[in-house]
């Protein structure tokens, strides 16, 4: 019995490459067709980078206030005095530690000018 395998077109399904392999077996004049799905989990390097970026949480490293955008309302300093204070008519960052605190998150969300940047 002679066995031939033929690969059909690939399909991308949820980040997994799926190919259908057709096995053709021939015995004298009788031939049968066997179709079975196979998956290829090897991904391109760009797809691996995208998957890695999506699976690892972003590392927050820098907290800043955009001075041209800040309107000087002082909400950030009132909500989170550990990270912000008012200097004249603008808010400034006084600490870049504990960047995952709930008060910092609240200050960023409540800034009416969207002047606080965490990157």
C-alpha positions, 0 to 999 in steps of 0.5 A, a space after each residue: 500500500 502506497 501512502 501519499 500526503 498532500 497539504 491543503 491551504 492553511 487557515 489562521 484560527 485564533 492565532 493557531 495555524 491549521 492545515 488539513 493533511 490529506 492522506 491518499 492510500 491506494 491498494 490496487 484499484 481501491 483508493 481511500 481518502 483520509 482528511 485529518 486536521 493538523 495544527 502548527 504551533 510555530 508562530 512568526 517572530 512578529 506574532 510571538 512578540 505580539 503574544 508576549 506583549 499581550 500576555 505580560 503586563 506593561 511595566 510602568 516606569 515614568 510618571 509625569 505631568 504635561 505642563 502645557 496641558 495642566 490647568 492647575 486645578 489641584 485635583 491630583 495633589 488633593 487626591 494623591 499627595 504622595 505623588 503630586 504637589 502644586 508648584 505655582 499654578 501647575 502640578 508637579 510630580 514629587 515621587 515616582 515610587 509605588 506607581 500601582 497605587 489606587 490613589 494614583 490611578 484615581 488622580 489620573 482618572 480625575 484629571 480634567 485636562 488629561 495632563 497626567 501621563 504614566 508610561 
